[in-house]
Amino acid sequence: LGLCTLRHGAAGQGQSTPAACSPQCRCDEDGGADCSGKGLSTVPAGLSAFTYYLDLSMNNITELPANVFRNLTYLEELRLAGNDLVFIHPEALSGLHQLKVLMLQNNQLKTVPSAALKNLHALQSLRLDANHITTVPEGSFDSLQQLRHLWLDDNNLTEVPVGPLQHQGNLQALTLALNRISHVPDGAFANLSGLVVLHLHNNRIQEMGKNCFSGLDNLETLDLNFNNLKSFPEAIQTLPKLKELGFHSNNIAIIPEGAFLKNPLLRTIHLYDNPLSFVGRSAFQNLSDLHALMLRGANMVQDFPSLTGTGNLESLTLTGTKIRVIPADMCEDLSVLRTLDLSYNEIEELPSFQGCMRLQDITLQHNNIQQIDHHTFQGLTSLRVLDLSRNQLRFIYHDAFLSLSALTNLDLSANSLASVPTAGLSALSQLKLTGNPAMRSSLSAKSLPKLRSISVPYAYQCCAFMACDSTPSSSERDDRTKAVDAEMERVPLVVHCSPSPGAFKPCTHLLGSWMI
Amino acid sequence: STDGPASCSSGCESCSEYNGCTKCRPRLFILLERNDIRQTGVCLATCPVGYYGIRNRDVNRCTQCKIENCVDCFSRTFCAKCKEGLYSHSGRCYHSCPEGLSTINSTMEC
Protein backbone atom coordinates (compact mmCIF):
# COMPACT_ATOMS: atom_id res chain seq x y z
CA LEU A 1 0.00 0.00 0.00
CA GLY A 2 2.93 2.33 0.43
CA LEU A 3 3.10 3.20 -3.31
CA CYS A 4 1.24 6.26 -4.68
CA THR A 5 1.01 6.07 -8.50
CA LEU A 6 0.06 8.99 -10.75
CA ARG A 7 -3.66 10.02 -10.72
CA HIS A 8 -5.35 10.66 -14.05
CA GLY A 9 -4.95 14.31 -14.95
CA ALA A 10 -1.86 14.68 -12.77
CA ALA A 11 1.21 16.20 -14.48
CA GLY A 12 3.86 13.59 -15.25
CA GLN A 13 5.75 11.91 -18.11
CA GLY A 14 3.20 9.09 -18.49
CA GLN A 15 5.49 6.63 -16.77
CA SER A 16 4.16 5.49 -13.35
CA THR A 17 6.84 6.64 -10.89
CA PRO A 18 6.67 5.35 -7.34
CA ALA A 19 5.66 8.40 -5.29
CA ALA A 20 6.63 8.81 -1.65
CA CYS A 21 4.44 8.31 1.38
CA SER A 22 5.17 9.38 4.92
CA PRO A 23 6.00 6.48 7.25
CA GLN A 24 3.28 7.67 9.63
CA CYS A 25 0.60 7.41 6.97
CA ARG A 26 -1.08 4.80 4.86
CA CYS A 27 -1.21 5.78 1.22
CA ASP A 28 -3.36 4.18 -1.45
CA GLU A 29 -2.80 3.92 -5.14
CA ASP A 30 -5.13 6.81 -5.94
CA GLY A 31 -3.14 9.46 -4.10
CA GLY A 32 -5.00 9.19 -0.85
CA ALA A 33 -3.00 9.48 2.38
CA ASP A 34 -4.52 8.52 5.72
CA CYS A 35 -2.50 9.82 8.65
CA SER A 36 -5.42 10.02 11.08
CA GLY A 37 -5.20 9.11 14.74
CA LYS A 38 -1.44 8.73 14.87
CA GLY A 39 -0.76 11.13 17.71
CA LEU A 40 1.01 13.51 15.31
CA SER A 41 1.76 17.01 16.53
CA THR A 42 2.93 18.27 13.15
CA VAL A 43 2.05 17.65 9.53
CA PRO A 44 4.20 14.69 8.40
CA ALA A 45 6.84 15.34 5.78
CA GLY A 46 7.55 13.20 2.73
CA LEU A 47 4.04 13.06 1.28
CA SER A 48 3.74 12.62 -2.46
CA ALA A 49 3.26 15.77 -4.53
CA PHE A 50 0.34 13.99 -6.20
CA THR A 51 -1.59 13.46 -2.97
CA TYR A 52 -5.17 14.49 -3.64
CA TYR A 53 -6.74 13.38 -0.33
CA LEU A 54 -5.01 13.91 3.04
CA ASP A 55 -6.59 12.87 6.35
CA LEU A 56 -4.84 14.29 9.40
CA SER A 57 -7.85 14.14 11.71
CA MET A 58 -7.79 13.04 15.35
CA ASN A 59 -4.13 13.98 15.94
CA ASN A 60 -2.61 16.58 18.25
CA ILE A 61 -1.66 19.30 15.77
CA THR A 62 -1.98 22.71 17.46
CA GLU A 63 -0.88 24.98 14.65
CA LEU A 64 -0.26 25.06 10.92
CA PRO A 65 2.89 26.92 9.94
CA ALA A 66 3.38 28.79 6.65
CA ASN A 67 3.61 26.79 3.41
CA VAL A 68 3.19 23.45 5.22
CA PHE A 69 1.24 22.04 2.25
CA ARG A 70 3.21 24.01 -0.36
CA ASN A 71 4.00 21.01 -2.64
CA LEU A 72 0.56 19.37 -2.49
CA THR A 73 -0.80 21.31 -5.43
CA TYR A 74 -3.18 18.48 -6.39
CA LEU A 75 -4.79 18.27 -2.98
CA GLU A 76 -8.59 18.30 -3.22
CA GLU A 77 -9.60 17.22 0.27
CA LEU A 78 -7.80 18.13 3.50
CA ARG A 79 -9.08 16.77 6.80
CA LEU A 80 -7.83 18.33 10.00
CA ALA A 81 -10.84 17.57 12.19
CA GLY A 82 -10.34 16.64 15.83
CA ASN A 83 -6.93 18.21 16.39
CA ASP A 84 -6.16 21.03 18.81
CA LEU A 85 -5.65 23.69 16.19
CA VAL A 86 -5.38 27.13 17.75
CA PHE A 87 -3.53 28.98 15.02
CA ILE A 88 -3.35 28.73 11.24
CA HIS A 89 -0.64 30.83 9.63
CA PRO A 90 -1.96 33.12 6.86
CA GLU A 91 0.29 31.27 4.39
CA ALA A 92 -0.39 27.79 5.77
CA LEU A 93 -2.80 26.82 3.00
CA SER A 94 -1.09 28.64 0.14
CA GLY A 95 -0.57 26.55 -2.96
CA LEU A 96 -3.78 24.53 -2.50
CA HIS A 97 -5.43 25.87 -5.67
CA GLN A 98 -7.47 22.72 -6.25
CA LEU A 99 -8.70 22.25 -2.68
CA LYS A 100 -12.45 21.55 -2.66
CA VAL A 101 -13.05 20.22 0.83
CA LEU A 102 -11.46 21.64 4.01
CA MET A 103 -12.43 20.10 7.35
CA LEU A 104 -11.42 22.08 10.43
CA GLN A 105 -14.22 20.98 12.76
CA ASN A 106 -13.57 19.96 16.37
CA ASN A 107 -10.57 22.23 16.94
CA GLN A 108 -9.83 25.19 19.20
CA LEU A 109 -10.11 28.09 16.72
CA LYS A 110 -11.47 31.33 18.22
CA THR A 111 -11.95 33.10 14.94
CA VAL A 112 -12.35 32.21 11.27
CA PRO A 113 -8.82 31.95 9.81
CA SER A 114 -9.79 34.36 7.03
CA ALA A 115 -6.25 35.22 5.91
CA ALA A 116 -5.41 31.55 5.42
CA LEU A 117 -8.56 30.99 3.37
CA LYS A 118 -7.96 33.77 0.91
CA ASN A 119 -6.46 31.73 -1.98
CA LEU A 120 -8.73 28.69 -1.85
CA HIS A 121 -10.61 29.67 -5.01
CA ALA A 122 -11.85 26.14 -5.71
CA LEU A 123 -13.18 25.47 -2.17
CA GLN A 124 -16.72 24.09 -2.11
CA SER A 125 -17.10 22.68 1.40
CA LEU A 126 -15.74 24.38 4.53
CA ARG A 127 -16.26 22.87 7.97
CA LEU A 128 -15.63 25.10 10.95
CA ASP A 129 -18.15 23.51 13.28
CA ALA A 130 -17.33 22.65 16.90
CA ASN A 131 -14.67 25.29 17.44
CA HIS A 132 -14.81 28.32 19.74
CA ILE A 133 -15.39 30.94 17.07
CA THR A 134 -16.76 34.20 18.42
CA THR A 135 -16.01 36.42 15.42
CA VAL A 136 -16.11 36.13 11.65
CA PRO A 137 -13.88 38.89 10.26
CA GLU A 138 -15.30 40.91 7.36
CA GLY A 139 -14.30 39.46 4.00
CA SER A 140 -13.51 36.05 5.50
CA PHE A 141 -15.18 34.18 2.64
CA ASP A 142 -15.01 36.75 -0.13
CA SER A 143 -12.50 34.85 -2.25
CA LEU A 144 -14.35 31.55 -1.79
CA GLN A 145 -16.63 32.08 -4.75
CA GLN A 146 -17.22 28.36 -5.29
CA LEU A 147 -18.36 27.77 -1.71
CA ARG A 148 -21.48 25.57 -1.54
CA HIS A 149 -21.56 24.20 2.00
CA LEU A 150 -20.55 26.04 5.16
CA TRP A 151 -20.65 24.66 8.70
CA LEU A 152 -20.37 27.20 11.49
CA ASP A 153 -22.51 25.34 14.02
CA ASP A 154 -21.50 24.62 17.59
CA ASN A 155 -19.45 27.79 18.10
CA ASN A 156 -19.86 30.96 20.16
CA LEU A 157 -21.30 33.36 17.58
CA THR A 158 -23.62 35.95 19.10
CA GLU A 159 -24.86 37.30 15.78
CA VAL A 160 -25.38 36.24 12.18
CA PRO A 161 -22.17 37.03 10.22
CA VAL A 162 -24.08 39.25 7.77
CA GLY A 163 -21.11 41.03 6.20
CA PRO A 164 -18.92 37.98 5.60
CA LEU A 165 -21.85 36.14 3.99
CA GLN A 166 -23.00 38.89 1.70
CA HIS A 167 -21.06 37.77 -1.38
CA GLN A 168 -21.90 34.09 -1.16
CA GLY A 169 -24.34 33.80 -4.06
CA ASN A 170 -23.35 30.16 -4.71
CA LEU A 171 -23.76 29.02 -1.12
CA GLN A 172 -26.43 26.30 -0.93
CA ALA A 173 -26.26 24.93 2.61
CA LEU A 174 -25.43 26.84 5.78
CA THR A 175 -25.65 25.87 9.45
CA LEU A 176 -25.34 28.38 12.23
CA ALA A 177 -27.00 26.06 14.75
CA LEU A 178 -25.84 25.69 18.37
CA ASN A 179 -24.51 29.24 18.72
CA ARG A 180 -25.69 32.18 20.87
CA ILE A 181 -27.50 34.18 18.24
CA SER A 182 -30.36 36.15 19.79
CA HIS A 183 -31.48 38.32 16.90
CA VAL A 184 -31.73 37.97 13.12
CA PRO A 185 -31.71 41.41 11.49
CA ASP A 186 -33.47 42.38 8.28
CA GLY A 187 -31.47 41.47 5.18
CA ALA A 188 -29.26 39.07 7.16
CA PHE A 189 -29.08 36.70 4.17
CA ALA A 190 -29.89 39.19 1.43
CA ASN A 191 -27.64 37.91 -1.34
CA LEU A 192 -27.80 34.20 -0.64
CA SER A 193 -30.14 33.52 -3.54
CA GLY A 194 -28.72 30.03 -3.98
CA LEU A 195 -29.28 28.94 -0.37
CA VAL A 196 -31.44 25.82 -0.08
CA VAL A 197 -30.88 24.79 3.55
CA LEU A 198 -30.52 27.08 6.58
CA HIS A 199 -30.15 25.68 10.09
CA LEU A 200 -30.51 28.07 13.02
CA HIS A 201 -31.69 25.59 15.65
CA ASN A 202 -30.43 25.66 19.25
CA ASN A 203 -29.69 29.39 19.39
CA ARG A 204 -31.29 32.08 21.58
CA ILE A 205 -33.29 33.83 18.89
CA GLN A 206 -36.01 35.97 20.45
CA GLU A 207 -36.97 38.25 17.60
CA MET A 208 -36.47 38.30 13.87
CA GLY A 209 -36.83 41.17 11.47
CA LYS A 210 -39.86 40.85 9.19
CA ASN A 211 -37.48 40.88 6.24
CA CYS A 212 -34.67 38.91 7.74
CA PHE A 213 -35.10 36.09 5.19
CA SER A 214 -35.69 38.27 2.15
CA GLY A 215 -33.44 37.28 -0.71
CA LEU A 216 -33.60 33.57 0.12
CA ASP A 217 -35.68 32.88 -3.00
CA ASN A 218 -34.67 29.22 -3.20
CA LEU A 219 -34.71 28.24 0.46
CA GLU A 220 -36.42 24.89 0.98
CA THR A 221 -35.48 23.94 4.54
CA LEU A 222 -35.50 26.30 7.54
CA ASP A 223 -34.79 24.97 11.02
CA LEU A 224 -35.63 27.36 13.89
CA ASN A 225 -36.21 24.66 16.52
CA PHE A 226 -35.04 25.15 20.13
CA ASN A 227 -34.95 28.95 20.22
CA ASN A 228 -36.77 31.59 22.30
CA LEU A 229 -39.11 32.95 19.64
CA LYS A 230 -42.05 34.72 21.30
CA SER A 231 -44.03 35.33 18.17
CA PHE A 232 -44.74 33.48 14.98
CA PRO A 233 -41.83 33.90 12.48
CA GLU A 234 -43.71 36.09 10.01
CA ALA A 235 -40.45 36.50 8.10
CA ILE A 236 -41.12 33.13 6.43
CA GLN A 237 -43.54 34.95 4.15
CA THR A 238 -40.59 35.87 1.90
CA LEU A 239 -39.75 32.17 1.32
CA PRO A 240 -41.85 31.01 -1.65
CA LYS A 241 -40.01 27.67 -2.10
CA LEU A 242 -40.10 26.58 1.57
CA LYS A 243 -40.83 22.85 1.99
CA GLU A 244 -39.56 21.94 5.45
CA LEU A 245 -40.13 24.30 8.37
CA GLY A 246 -39.35 23.65 12.03
CA PHE A 247 -39.96 25.98 14.96
CA HIS A 248 -40.80 23.48 17.65
CA SER A 249 -39.58 24.10 21.21
CA ASN A 250 -40.00 27.88 21.22
CA ASN A 251 -42.32 30.24 23.15
CA ILE A 252 -44.89 30.92 20.45
CA ALA A 253 -48.47 31.34 21.67
CA ILE A 254 -50.29 32.32 18.48
CA ILE A 255 -50.33 30.96 14.93
CA PRO A 256 -51.96 33.84 13.03
CA GLU A 257 -54.55 33.69 10.29
CA GLY A 258 -53.01 32.93 6.91
CA ALA A 259 -49.74 32.04 8.63
CA PHE A 260 -48.44 29.96 5.71
CA LEU A 261 -50.25 31.72 2.90
CA LYS A 262 -46.98 32.51 1.07
CA ASN A 263 -45.49 29.03 1.56
CA PRO A 264 -47.68 26.82 -0.64
CA LEU A 265 -45.02 24.12 -1.08
CA LEU A 266 -44.73 23.25 2.62
CA ARG A 267 -44.52 19.50 3.27
CA THR A 268 -43.64 19.39 6.94
CA ILE A 269 -44.20 21.86 9.75
CA HIS A 270 -42.84 20.99 13.18
CA LEU A 271 -44.40 23.29 15.79
CA TYR A 272 -44.87 21.11 18.87
CA ASP A 273 -43.62 22.11 22.31
CA ASN A 274 -44.86 25.70 21.98
CA PRO A 275 -47.29 27.19 24.51
CA LEU A 276 -49.87 27.58 21.74
CA SER A 277 -53.09 29.18 22.85
CA PHE A 278 -54.58 30.31 19.54
CA VAL A 279 -54.42 29.04 15.96
CA GLY A 280 -55.96 31.06 13.18
CA ARG A 281 -58.71 29.12 11.49
CA SER A 282 -57.22 29.79 8.04
CA ALA A 283 -53.62 29.13 9.10
CA PHE A 284 -53.34 25.72 7.42
CA GLN A 285 -55.30 26.28 4.25
CA ASN A 286 -53.98 25.56 0.74
CA LEU A 287 -50.98 23.49 1.76
CA SER A 288 -51.48 20.78 -0.84
CA ASP A 289 -48.13 19.12 -0.14
CA LEU A 290 -48.59 18.93 3.64
CA HIS A 291 -48.68 15.33 4.77
CA ALA A 292 -48.81 15.65 8.52
CA LEU A 293 -50.12 18.27 10.92
CA MET A 294 -49.65 18.03 14.66
CA LEU A 295 -51.20 20.66 16.93
CA ARG A 296 -51.16 19.92 20.68
CA GLY A 297 -52.46 21.94 23.55
CA ALA A 298 -53.72 25.05 21.77
CA ASN A 299 -56.11 25.43 24.68
CA MET A 300 -57.92 28.56 23.50
CA VAL A 301 -58.78 27.23 20.06
CA GLN A 302 -62.52 26.76 19.74
CA ASP A 303 -62.97 26.31 16.00
CA PHE A 304 -61.77 23.37 13.97
CA PRO A 305 -59.13 24.75 11.58
CA SER A 306 -60.15 25.04 7.95
CA LEU A 307 -58.15 22.60 5.84
CA THR A 308 -59.52 23.49 2.42
CA GLY A 309 -56.86 23.00 -0.20
CA THR A 310 -54.77 20.85 2.16
CA GLY A 311 -56.01 17.68 0.55
CA ASN A 312 -52.97 15.42 0.94
CA LEU A 313 -52.94 15.31 4.71
CA GLU A 314 -52.32 11.77 5.88
CA SER A 315 -52.03 12.43 9.59
CA LEU A 316 -53.90 15.02 11.65
CA THR A 317 -53.35 15.45 15.37
CA LEU A 318 -55.37 18.16 17.05
CA THR A 319 -55.56 17.70 20.81
CA GLY A 320 -56.04 19.72 23.96
CA THR A 321 -58.35 22.39 22.49
CA LYS A 322 -61.86 23.67 23.26
CA ILE A 323 -63.20 22.38 19.96
CA ARG A 324 -66.75 21.06 20.35
CA VAL A 325 -67.81 20.58 16.77
CA ILE A 326 -66.12 18.78 13.90
CA PRO A 327 -67.29 20.23 10.58
CA ALA A 328 -69.61 17.87 8.71
CA ASP A 329 -67.58 18.36 5.51
CA MET A 330 -64.22 17.62 7.15
CA CYS A 331 -63.68 14.50 5.06
CA GLU A 332 -64.31 16.37 1.82
CA ASP A 333 -60.93 18.03 2.35
CA LEU A 334 -59.16 15.01 3.86
CA SER A 335 -59.90 12.07 1.58
CA VAL A 336 -56.40 10.51 2.02
CA LEU A 337 -56.30 10.85 5.80
CA ARG A 338 -54.96 7.73 7.53
CA THR A 339 -54.60 8.69 11.16
CA LEU A 340 -56.83 11.10 13.05
CA ASP A 341 -56.19 12.05 16.67
CA LEU A 342 -58.78 14.41 18.14
CA SER A 343 -58.37 13.33 21.74
CA TYR A 344 -58.61 15.64 24.75
CA ASN A 345 -60.96 18.15 23.16
CA GLU A 346 -64.61 18.94 24.02
CA ILE A 347 -66.27 17.27 21.07
CA GLU A 348 -69.90 16.39 21.72
CA GLU A 349 -71.08 15.14 18.37
CA LEU A 350 -69.39 13.26 15.54
CA PRO A 351 -70.03 13.89 11.86
CA SER A 352 -69.91 11.05 9.36
CA PHE A 353 -66.30 10.11 8.57
CA GLN A 354 -67.50 8.32 5.47
CA GLY A 355 -65.45 10.43 3.03
CA CYS A 356 -62.21 9.57 4.86
CA MET A 357 -62.12 6.09 3.30
CA ARG A 358 -58.43 5.45 4.07
CA LEU A 359 -58.69 6.08 7.79
CA GLN A 360 -56.84 3.37 9.72
CA ASP A 361 -56.59 4.90 13.18
CA ILE A 362 -59.08 7.19 14.95
CA THR A 363 -58.48 8.45 18.48
CA LEU A 364 -61.32 10.36 20.07
CA GLN A 365 -60.65 9.62 23.71
CA HIS A 366 -61.36 12.14 26.40
CA ASN A 367 -64.15 14.13 24.76
CA ASN A 368 -67.88 14.55 25.53
CA ILE A 369 -69.29 12.32 22.79
CA GLN A 370 -72.68 10.88 23.75
CA GLN A 371 -73.83 8.86 20.79
CA ILE A 372 -72.56 6.95 17.77
CA ASP A 373 -74.95 7.01 14.84
CA HIS A 374 -75.21 4.37 12.18
CA HIS A 375 -73.47 6.58 9.57
CA THR A 376 -70.61 7.82 11.81
CA PHE A 377 -68.08 5.18 10.78
CA GLN A 378 -69.90 3.86 7.73
CA GLY A 379 -67.67 2.79 4.87
CA LEU A 380 -64.42 2.82 6.86
CA THR A 381 -63.29 -0.60 5.67
CA SER A 382 -59.61 0.17 6.41
CA LEU A 383 -60.15 1.25 10.00
CA ARG A 384 -58.04 -0.84 12.37
CA VAL A 385 -57.97 1.11 15.64
CA LEU A 386 -60.85 3.08 17.19
CA ASP A 387 -60.48 4.68 20.61
CA LEU A 388 -63.64 6.20 22.06
CA SER A 389 -62.68 5.78 25.71
CA ARG A 390 -63.39 8.42 28.35
CA ASN A 391 -66.42 9.97 26.68
CA GLN A 392 -70.09 10.07 27.74
CA LEU A 393 -71.36 7.44 25.35
CA ARG A 394 -74.84 6.20 26.23
CA PHE A 395 -75.91 4.74 22.97
CA ILE A 396 -74.35 3.13 19.90
CA TYR A 397 -76.52 2.32 16.93
CA HIS A 398 -76.79 -1.45 16.46
CA ASP A 399 -75.21 -1.27 12.97
CA ALA A 400 -72.70 1.47 13.77
CA PHE A 401 -69.73 -0.89 13.34
CA LEU A 402 -71.22 -2.94 10.51
CA SER A 403 -68.66 -1.97 7.86
CA LEU A 404 -65.58 -2.02 10.12
CA SER A 405 -64.37 -5.34 8.75
CA ALA A 406 -60.71 -4.54 9.44
CA LEU A 407 -61.14 -3.22 12.99
CA THR A 408 -58.84 -5.03 15.41
CA ASN A 409 -58.78 -2.70 18.44
CA LEU A 410 -61.88 -1.04 19.93
CA ASP A 411 -61.72 0.90 23.20
CA LEU A 412 -65.07 1.92 24.67
CA SER A 413 -63.91 1.99 28.26
CA ALA A 414 -65.01 4.67 30.74
CA ASN A 415 -68.33 5.56 29.20
CA SER A 416 -71.99 5.09 30.15
CA LEU A 417 -72.91 2.22 27.85
CA ALA A 418 -75.40 -0.46 28.79
CA SER A 419 -74.63 -2.59 25.77
CA VAL A 420 -72.30 -2.76 22.78
CA PRO A 421 -73.23 -3.84 19.24
CA THR A 422 -70.86 -6.45 17.85
CA ALA A 423 -72.23 -6.76 14.32
CA GLY A 424 -69.39 -6.26 11.86
CA LEU A 425 -66.57 -6.79 14.39
CA SER A 426 -65.45 -10.11 12.92
CA ALA A 427 -61.79 -9.07 12.92
CA LEU A 428 -61.72 -7.60 16.42
CA SER A 429 -58.89 -8.94 18.55
CA GLN A 430 -58.94 -6.46 21.43
CA LEU A 431 -62.03 -4.96 23.10
CA LYS A 432 -62.07 -2.71 26.17
CA LEU A 433 -65.34 -2.14 28.00
CA THR A 434 -64.31 -1.53 31.62
CA GLY A 435 -65.79 1.51 33.30
CA ASN A 436 -69.29 1.04 31.90
CA PRO A 437 -71.11 0.20 35.15
CA ALA A 438 -74.50 0.02 33.46
CA MET A 439 -73.32 -2.80 31.19
CA ARG A 440 -74.46 -5.81 33.23
CA SER A 441 -75.69 -8.22 30.60
CA SER A 442 -73.40 -11.08 29.68
CA LEU A 443 -71.66 -10.78 26.35
CA SER A 444 -71.69 -13.20 23.49
CA ALA A 445 -68.37 -14.55 22.30
CA LYS A 446 -69.88 -15.96 19.18
CA SER A 447 -69.88 -12.72 17.20
CA LEU A 448 -66.25 -11.97 18.10
CA PRO A 449 -64.40 -14.99 16.65
CA LYS A 450 -60.95 -13.34 16.54
CA LEU A 451 -61.07 -11.85 20.04
CA ARG A 452 -57.85 -12.40 21.99
CA SER A 453 -58.13 -9.84 24.74
CA ILE A 454 -61.15 -8.31 26.42
CA SER A 455 -61.66 -6.21 29.52
CA VAL A 456 -65.22 -6.11 30.87
CA PRO A 457 -67.04 -4.27 33.66
CA TYR A 458 -67.77 -7.44 35.69
CA ALA A 459 -65.83 -10.67 36.16
CA TYR A 460 -68.82 -12.88 35.44
CA GLN A 461 -68.89 -11.49 31.92
CA CYS A 462 -65.55 -13.20 31.34
CA CYS A 463 -67.21 -16.58 31.76
CA ALA A 464 -68.55 -16.37 28.24
CA PHE A 465 -64.98 -16.15 26.98
CA MET A 466 -62.97 -18.51 29.17
CA ALA A 467 -63.24 -21.78 31.15
CA CYS A 468 -64.37 -20.80 34.58
CA ASP A 469 -62.99 -23.13 37.38
CA SER A 470 -65.37 -22.10 40.20
CA THR A 471 -67.90 -24.94 41.17
CA PRO A 472 -71.27 -23.41 40.74
CA SER A 473 -74.14 -24.13 43.13
CA SER A 474 -77.15 -26.09 41.74
CA SER A 475 -79.00 -22.89 40.80
CA GLU A 476 -75.92 -21.48 39.20
CA ARG A 477 -75.53 -24.79 37.28
CA ASP A 478 -78.96 -24.26 35.75
CA ASP A 479 -77.99 -20.79 34.60
CA ARG A 480 -74.74 -22.15 33.18
CA THR A 481 -76.43 -24.95 31.20
CA LYS A 482 -78.84 -22.40 29.79
CA ALA A 483 -75.92 -20.19 28.74
CA VAL A 484 -74.12 -23.15 27.16
CA ASP A 485 -77.21 -24.24 25.28
CA ALA A 486 -77.59 -20.73 23.90
CA GLU A 487 -74.13 -20.91 22.33
CA MET A 488 -74.50 -23.66 19.79
CA GLU A 489 -70.95 -24.39 18.55
CA ARG A 490 -67.78 -24.38 20.64
CA VAL A 491 -66.28 -20.79 20.49
CA PRO A 492 -62.44 -20.52 20.51
CA LEU A 493 -61.31 -19.40 23.91
CA VAL A 494 -60.17 -15.78 24.46
CA VAL A 495 -56.47 -15.58 25.40
CA HIS A 496 -56.99 -12.93 28.09
CA CYS A 497 -60.11 -11.59 29.85
CA SER A 498 -60.10 -9.23 32.85
CA PRO A 499 -61.18 -9.07 35.56
CA SER A 500 -61.03 -12.87 35.46
CA PRO A 501 -63.60 -14.67 37.65
CA GLY A 502 -62.46 -16.71 40.66
CA ALA A 503 -63.42 -17.85 44.13
CA PHE A 504 -64.51 -14.47 45.26
CA LYS A 505 -65.73 -13.37 41.83
CA PRO A 506 -68.19 -16.10 40.89
CA CYS A 507 -69.72 -16.39 37.45
CA THR A 508 -73.09 -15.34 38.76
CA HIS A 509 -74.13 -11.82 39.26
CA LEU A 510 -75.46 -11.95 42.84
CA LEU A 511 -77.95 -9.51 44.23
CA GLY A 512 -76.99 -6.69 41.95
CA SER A 513 -73.30 -6.83 42.65
CA TRP A 514 -70.80 -9.60 42.32
CA MET A 515 -68.82 -8.20 45.25
CA ILE A 516 -71.17 -9.62 47.96
CA SER B 1 -18.71 -3.67 31.64
CA THR B 2 -15.36 -2.10 31.84
CA ASP B 3 -16.33 1.55 32.08
CA GLY B 4 -13.34 3.77 32.15
CA PRO B 5 -11.45 5.99 29.76
CA ALA B 6 -8.26 3.91 29.89
CA SER B 7 -9.83 0.93 28.16
CA CYS B 8 -12.06 3.00 25.89
CA SER B 9 -11.29 3.86 22.31
CA SER B 10 -10.11 7.27 21.14
CA GLY B 11 -12.50 10.12 21.93
CA CYS B 12 -14.63 7.98 24.22
CA GLU B 13 -15.75 8.99 27.72
CA SER B 14 -17.36 5.78 28.83
CA CYS B 15 -17.54 2.38 27.22
CA SER B 16 -18.51 -1.21 27.80
CA GLU B 17 -16.89 -4.39 26.67
CA TYR B 18 -19.99 -5.48 24.82
CA ASN B 19 -21.08 -2.20 23.19
CA GLY B 20 -17.83 -0.30 22.79
CA CYS B 21 -18.23 3.42 23.38
CA THR B 22 -21.48 4.42 25.06
CA LYS B 23 -20.65 8.12 25.52
CA CYS B 24 -18.27 10.22 23.44
CA ARG B 25 -16.26 13.23 24.52
CA PRO B 26 -18.17 16.50 23.99
CA ARG B 27 -18.67 17.60 20.36
CA LEU B 28 -17.59 14.30 18.83
CA PHE B 29 -20.13 12.24 16.89
CA ILE B 30 -21.12 8.76 18.02
CA LEU B 31 -21.46 6.21 15.25
CA LEU B 32 -23.26 2.95 16.03
CA GLU B 33 -21.66 0.17 14.01
CA ARG B 34 -23.62 -3.03 13.66
CA ASN B 35 -21.87 -6.36 14.07
CA ASP B 36 -24.51 -9.05 13.65
CA ILE B 37 -26.96 -8.44 16.52
CA ARG B 38 -24.48 -6.27 18.40
CA GLN B 39 -24.11 -2.51 18.13
CA THR B 40 -20.75 -0.95 18.88
CA GLY B 41 -20.27 2.74 19.56
CA VAL B 42 -17.34 4.62 17.98
CA CYS B 43 -16.46 8.33 18.44
CA LEU B 44 -15.53 10.40 15.40
CA ALA B 45 -14.88 14.02 14.43
CA THR B 46 -16.14 13.24 10.92
CA CYS B 47 -18.87 10.73 10.09
CA PRO B 48 -17.89 8.08 7.53
CA VAL B 49 -19.07 8.00 3.92
CA GLY B 50 -22.81 7.38 3.73
CA TYR B 51 -23.43 9.16 7.05
CA TYR B 52 -23.75 12.76 8.18
CA GLY B 53 -23.47 14.38 11.58
CA ILE B 54 -26.41 15.80 13.48
CA ARG B 55 -25.35 18.12 16.27
CA ASN B 56 -27.61 18.76 19.22
CA ARG B 57 -27.35 20.00 22.78
CA ASP B 58 -27.07 16.61 24.36
CA VAL B 59 -25.64 14.23 21.78
CA ASN B 60 -24.04 14.41 18.35
CA ARG B 61 -24.88 11.46 16.18
CA CYS B 62 -23.76 10.02 12.84
CA THR B 63 -26.96 9.39 10.89
CA GLN B 64 -27.42 7.42 7.72
CA CYS B 65 -27.68 9.50 4.56
CA LYS B 66 -30.81 8.35 2.79
CA ILE B 67 -30.97 10.72 -0.16
CA GLU B 68 -31.05 8.75 -3.38
CA ASN B 69 -27.71 8.53 -5.21
CA CYS B 70 -26.02 10.66 -2.59
CA VAL B 71 -22.51 9.90 -1.27
CA ASP B 72 -22.26 12.65 1.32
CA CYS B 73 -25.24 14.38 2.99
CA PHE B 74 -25.12 17.86 4.48
CA SER B 75 -28.43 17.14 6.27
CA ARG B 76 -31.49 14.90 6.01
CA THR B 77 -32.77 16.87 3.04
CA PHE B 78 -29.60 18.10 1.30
CA CYS B 79 -26.92 16.13 -0.52
CA ALA B 80 -23.45 17.71 -0.57
CA LYS B 81 -21.87 15.16 -2.96
CA CYS B 82 -23.65 12.98 -5.53
CA LYS B 83 -22.45 9.67 -6.90
CA GLU B 84 -19.96 9.85 -9.76
CA GLY B 85 -21.60 10.92 -13.01
CA LEU B 86 -24.74 12.42 -11.47
CA TYR B 87 -25.73 16.07 -11.43
CA SER B 88 -26.72 17.87 -8.26
CA HIS B 89 -29.43 20.48 -7.95
CA SER B 90 -30.87 21.94 -4.76
CA GLY B 91 -29.31 19.19 -2.75
CA ARG B 92 -30.60 16.27 -4.81
CA CYS B 93 -28.93 14.02 -7.40
CA TYR B 94 -30.08 13.56 -10.99
CA HIS B 95 -29.02 11.36 -13.89
CA SER B 96 -30.09 14.22 -16.11
CA CYS B 97 -31.01 17.73 -15.08
CA PRO B 98 -34.67 18.55 -14.44
CA GLU B 99 -36.54 20.16 -17.27
CA GLY B 100 -35.63 23.78 -17.87
CA LEU B 101 -32.16 23.42 -16.35
CA SER B 102 -28.94 22.91 -18.26
CA THR B 103 -25.91 20.93 -17.09
CA ILE B 104 -22.67 22.50 -15.81
CA ASN B 105 -20.18 19.69 -16.40
CA SER B 106 -17.27 21.39 -14.65
CA THR B 107 -19.05 21.19 -11.30
CA MET B 108 -21.59 18.47 -12.22
CA GLU B 109 -24.47 20.74 -11.30
CA CYS B 110 -27.68 21.82 -13.00
Interface residues (C-beta under 8 A of the other chain):
Chain A: G37 S57 M58 R79 A81 G82 M103 Q105 N106 Q124 S125 D129 A130 Q146 R148 H149 D153 D154 Q172 A173 T175 A177 L178 V196 V197 H199 N202 N218 E220 T221 F226 K243 E244
Chain B: S10 G11 R27 L28 L44 A45 T46 R55 N56 R57 F74 S75 T77 F78 A80 S90 G91 T107
